[in-house]
């Protein structure tokens, strides 16, 4: 899986909003998130717009305005954020894995794509913004990261 800059930035921005919610800081300015996380401002505006459109973020205009999470951080998974800014977690040439068909020697490739999607869901749907901000990842995730092979790129 290749994580795009947009996805990385969206997860970082949402994490800042989750932290602000725990501190009861009120609405956060997009510019502040951009500056704090080193995210280009135009990119940040587009991401916050996508998160608002998906119902993850709410906004208020004006001097005391800004952005805040529309739901508690415990109810927002990383998968929710990724889907809001990128669409489906896994697709093949822009199609759902269950919609692609293969013939001959590649016939079982569809099952591999379904399994890949299932594994992405298992990780990304089990981790919430609260987990990220609190630094308390689910045990299934920490177990995966304890495997030294997980840290080796191939």
N, C-alpha and C positions, 0 to 999 in steps of 0.2 A: 504494500500500500504506500502510495506517495501522498504525504500530507502537504497540501498547498499552503502558500503563504496566507491566503484568505482564511483557511481553516485554522491555522496556527494563531493568527491574529484574533479571530472570533473567539477562540477558546480563552485566550489571554484577556481579552476585553471583558468577556462574561465573568471570568474569575475576579477581575477588579470590581465588577458590579456586585458579585456575591460577597466579597470582602466588605464593601461599603455597606451592604445590607446588615452584616453582622455588627458593624460599628454604628448602625443607625445614622449614617452620614447624610441621608436624603439623596436627592437626585445628583448624579455625577455628570460633569461636563464631558462631552466627547473629546474635546481638546486635552483635557487632563488625562484621560485614559491614553490617548495617543502619545502624549509626552511621557507619561509614566512607563509605558510599555515599549516605547520606541517604534510606534506604528505610524506610517504616513497618514496625515490627516484625511486626505481624500479617501484612502482605503478604509479608514475608521468610519467615516460618514456612511459609506456604502454598506459596511458590515452592520452597523447599528440600525440602518434602515431595514436590512434583511431580517435582523433579529426582532425588530418591531413588527414587521409584516407577519412574521411567524407566531407572534404572541408571546415571545420569550421576554421581551423588553417593552417597557412603557416609557413615554416621554412627556415632558412638559416644556413649553416654550417660555422664554422670558429670562430675566436676570436671575431668578431663583430656580430656573428650570434645569433640565438635564435628563439623564437616563437612569432607570432603575429596573431591577428584575420584576417581571409581572407575576412570577410565581416564587415560592420559597426555593432556595438553592438546592435543597434536598430533593426537590421534584423535577429538577432539570438535569438530564443526563448529557454526557458529552455527545452522544449520538443525536440528541435533539438539536444541539447547536450545529453540528456538522450538517445535518439534513437541512437546517434553515439557510445555511450559506452555500452549500454545494449540491444539495439534492440527495439522492439515495446513497447509502454507504457503499454499495457495490453494484456495479453494472458492467456489462460487457458490450463494448461498442455503442454505448448509450441505451442499451436495452436491459430489462430485468433478466437476471440469470435464468429464471424459469421460462423465459420466452425465447431464448436462443436454442437452436437445434443444430446438432452435429451429426455427421454421417460417418460411416466406416470406422477407421482406427481412432478417430476423435470423439466417437459417440458418447463416451463417459466423461468428457470434459465438462459438460454442464453440471454434473454432480460435484465436481471440484469447485466450480464457481459458487454453487449453493453452499457448500461447506465453508468456503472462504467468507461468504456473507454471514453465515451463522456464527463463525468465530469472531468476526468484527463486532457483531451485535453482542455476543457474550461479554466482550470487554467493554465496548463503548456505551452500552446500555446499563451496565452495572456500576459505572463511575458517575457520580454527580458532581455538580459544581461545589457543593458543600464538602465532598470528599477531598477535592483538590485544595480548597481554601484551608480546610482543617488539617491537611496533610495526613489524613487517615484513609488510605485506599482500602477497598475491600480485600479480604484475605486471598481471594482467588487471583487478584491482580498482583499482590505482593509475592504470592507463591510463584507466579510466572517470572517475575523479575529476579527471583533468587537463583534461577537456573543460569549458571555462567554462560551457557550457549546463547541465551537471550541477548546478551550484551555484545555478541560477536556479529559483525556484519559480514554478509556473504556476497 
